[in-house]
Amino acid sequence: MTDSANKIRLSVLDQSPIREGGTAADAIRETVELAQRVESLGYHRYWLAEHHGTDGLAGPAPEIMVTRVAAATREMRVGSGGVMLSHYSPYKVAENFKVLENMYPGRIDLGIGRAPGSDHRTAIALAYGSQVGIEYFPAKIRDMAAFLDDTLPTDHPLTGVTATPRTDGVPEIWILASSEGSTTLAARFGMGLSYAHFINPADTESLLRLYRESFQPSAYLKQPALTMGIFVLCAETEAEAERIVSSRDLHRLRADRGIHGPMPSPETALSYTFSEVEKRRIQQNRQRLIFGTPDKVKVKIEEMAATYDCQEFIILSNCYEFEARIRSYELIAEAFDLHPRHFDDEQRAAS
């Protein structure tokens, strides 16, 4: 069990959020700046998400963002959180990440997911020209992993096909999950599980138990490995935390209605007249996030670490103001006494 903050590892999930009045270029630039800042603060890894067809998030191509973020940082692990493998050729995904592994050896993570990361029509556009449906997702996981480490079985139809360039090592593979299906696949293939608590907190305990009890040791892992995605916003005062989380409240409410637009400002959110139904919906949505002062946030994360026997949390912190987002990660790092990394200007420029 985790009984000390010193044993808890903290990482970052970035969806490259676009604010009202801002642009996608702003969001991408802020992704790079945030990655450099949290690396200095001592965060362990930085994952880039995949979402399509939305005006609210600027990250449909995590493999491109991984390249940019890894180039702008020096030591922190960087990866996808994740590539929606159901849309793509396992061979091509393996090639992309072999290139990344050669460019940044020992620093690359390959997180993969089954969800479309889009609406139904956009998913159809992504599948243009492919006759392979979602039912092939388990086979895609198996084949992608085999292409990465050149272990296709001799009876495989594509035996003899090699994903290049060759690498000395392979990226860490993580399966993203918020339901039984992907959780079961992580256990079946003996891969790491990154559980999205911020999507489905209600089933966390039962699904983690399923993963651990069903886990089959593999060439990738001898025992279960777990990270947990959580949504956290931290501020110096409860009043400030309430202010910055108000943007997320309205943004989530709109998303529940199929409106996937930019992040509203706190002023827009606080001037909005919520119905009683909407207020209840907001309180339900808040069960999926942690917010408040550093002490409050630290206690909650430590409780989750003990409850779920989890040593690493990947923190998502979407809000309207970039400065508030950076400050949230700073306060969390201070609360957990992360070990900062120090780079001089010459080292950073070399990145």
N, C-alpha and C positions, 0 to 999 in steps of 0.2 A: 504493500500500500504506500501511497505518497503521503508523507507526513510533514514535509517541509517545503517552503517556497523555494529553497535552494535546489531542490530536485526537479523543479518544474521548468521545462524548456518552453520558450515563447517564440512563435513565428508569426508571419503575416500572410494574409490572403488579400489580394488587391483586385477589385473588379473595375478599376479605372473609371470611377463615377464622374458623370458630367453634371455640372450644376446649372440651374436656370440662369441664363445670361452668359454662360461660359461656352466653351467649344470642346470638341473632341481633342483638338491639339493641346488645349490647356490640361485636359485630363491625362493625356499621355505624358506630357512634360512633368506633371505632378507625380505620376507613377515613378518616374526615374528619380526625381528629387526625394520622394518618400523612401524609396529603396536605399538610397545612399544614407539617408538620415537614420533609418532603423538598423542598418548594418553597423553604423557607428555606436548605436545604443546597445548593441549586443544581441539582437534577435538572431535566431538560428537559420531560418530559411525564409524565402520570399516567393510566394506562389502567385501566378497570374491566371485569372479565370477566363472562361470562354462563354461569351453571350452574343447572340446574333439578332439583327433586325430591331434594335432598340435605340432610341435617342438618349437613353439615360446612362448607358455604359459604353465605353470606348474600346472594349477588348474582345473582338471576335477571333483574334489570331494569337493565342498564347505563345506559340513557338517563336513568333517574331518578337513579341514582348520579352520573352525569356532571353533572347539574344541581346536585346538592347539593355536590359537590366543587368545581365551578367557582365556585359562590357563596362557598365558604369560602376560596378562594385568589385571587390577584390577577394573576399573570403567567404561571405555568406552563401549558403546553398540557394540555388534559384531553380524554379521549375514551374510546371503547369498544374493548375488546380481547378479544372484539369482540361486535357484534350478530350473532346467528346468523340470517343473512338467509334461510336456507332455510325458516324458520318463518313469515315475515312478508310483508306487502305491501310491495314496493319503494316504492310511493307514500307509505305511512304512515311508513316509516323516513326517507324524504327529508323529509317534513313535520316529524317530530320534530327532525331535526338542523338544519333551517332555523330552527326556533324557537331552538334552542341557539346557532346562529351569530348570530342577532340579539341574543340575550341577552349573549353573550360573543364578540364579533366578533374573528376572527383567532386564537382560542385553541382551537378545537374540532377534534378528530380523529374520523373515522368509520372504525373498523376493523371489517371484516366477516369472518365465518367461515362455513364450510359444515358443520362438525360439529354434531351435535344439541345438545351440551352437556347431555345427559340420557341416561337409558336409553330403550329402544325404546318402552315403554308411555307414558312421559312425553312422548316425541316425538309419539306419536299424539294425546295430549291437546292438545298445542300446535298441532297441525294441524287441530283440530276445525273442521269446516265448510269446509275447503279441499280442493279436488280436485287441487291443483297439487303434484306430487312433486318430489323432489330433482333430477330431470333438468332442471328449469327453473332451476336455480341460476345458470348463466351468463346466461340472459335476465334474471334478477332483478338481477344486478350491472349489466348494461347499462342496464336501465330505471331503476334507482335513481339511477345517476349522471346519466342524462338528466333525470330529475325534479329533481335537485339544481341543475343549471345550465340547465334549461329548453331542452334540445336534442333533444327527441324528434324522430326523422325524420318527414318529412311523410307517409310511407306507414305509419306505426305505427298500430295500431288505436285507440290512446288519444290520438292527436294532438289538441291543443286542451285537454287536461287539464293544468292547471298546479298544481304543488305550491306551497302558500303557507305562511307569508308569504314575500314576496320578500326577498332578501338582497343586500348589496353584494358579498359574497364567498361562498365555499363551503368547507365543512370539507375538510381533507386526507383523502383516501380511501386506506386501506391494506387489503390482503387478507391475512388470516392464513392460514398454511399450515404443514403438517408432512408433506405428501405431494405427489406429482407433480401431482394434479388441480388443487388450488388454486394451486400454483406456476405451472402453465401458464396459468391464467386471469389471474393478475397480469401475466404477460408479454404475454398476448394483448390485454388491455384497456389496457396501458400505465399500470398503477397501481403504487403502492408495495407491496413485499412485506415482511411481518413474519413472519420464519421462527421457528417454535417449536422451537428447539434442545432445550429441556427436555423435549419430547415425543419427538422423533426425531433424536437426535444422529448416528446412523449414516449417514444419507443427506444430511447437511447440504451437503457439498462438491458432490456431483453435482446436487442440486436448485438450489443457488445458481448453478451453472454453466448449468443449463437456463434459469433465469430470465434471466440476463444475455444469453445467446446468442439467446434467443427473443424478447426484449423488443421491442415495437413502440411507437415514440414516439406519444404521444397528446396531447390537449388538456390532460391532467392532468399528464403528465410527459414531458420530452424525452429523459430517460435513466433507467436503472434507479435506484431508491431502495430501500435495504435497512435494516431494523432487525432485531435478533435477540433473541428472548426466551430468557433463561437463568435457571436457578434458582441462587441464591447465598445462603449464610449465612456471615456473617463475625463473628468474635469476637476478643478480645484474645489468647487462647491457643488452642492446638490442643485442649487438654482441654475448654475451654468450648465450642468449636465442635462437638466430638464429642458433648457433652452435649445441646446444643440440636438438633442434626441427628438425634438418636435418635428424637425425636418424629416427624419426617418419615419416618424409616425404617419405623416401625410403622404410621403412617398410610397410607403408600404400599402396604405389604404388605396391609393390610386392603382398600384400594381394589382391588388386583389380584384380590381374592376377591369383589368386588361389594359390600363393606361400606363405604358412603360416609358415615361418621359424623364426629363432631367430632375435632379434633386432640388426641391423647393427650398427657399431660404427660411430661416426661423421666423422672420417677419411675416412671410406668406402663411406659414403654418399657424402662427399664433393669432393671426387675424381671421383665420378660417372658422366658420361657425359649424361645429360638429353636431350631428344629430345624436340622439341617445344610442341608436344602433351603432353608429360610427364610433362613439366613445367606447362601447363594449368591445368592438372589434379591435380598437387600439390596445385595450388592456389585454386582450387575448394575444395579439401580436407581440406585446412586450414580454410575454413569457419566453420568447425566443431570444431575448437579448439581456445583456448585463450593462448597467450604466450607473454612474454615481461618482463619488469621490474615490481617490486611490485606495484608502483603507477598505471601503465597501467592496470595490471591485476585487481587491486582493483576496478578501475573505471568501467571496463567492467562487472565485477560480480555485482556491485551495480546497473548498468544499467539494467542488466538482472533481478535482484531482483525486481526492480520497474516495468519493462515492464510486467513481468509474475506474479507479486504478489507472489513471492516464497521466503520463509524464510530459506530454507536449500538447500545447494548445496553439492553433493557428487562428489568429485574431483578424476579423473583418471589422472595419470601423468607418463605414460610409457616413459622411455628413456633408453639410453644405460648404462650410468654411475649411479650406485646406489647412489654415493655421491651427484650427481647433482639432483637426484630424492628427496633425503632427504632435500637437500637445498631448493628445490622448495617449499616443504611443510612448511619449516621453514619460508621462506620469506612471504608466504601467511598468515601464522599465525601471524607474526609480523605486516603485513599490516592491518589485521582486528582486531588486539589487542585481540586475543583469551586469555582466562584465563588459564594459564598453571596449570597442576597438578604436585604436588611434591611428589615423593615416595623415601624413603631411600632405601639403598641396601638391607636391611633385608626384607622390604615390597616387593620389586621386586623379591627377591629370593623365597619368599613364594608363588609367582604366578606360 
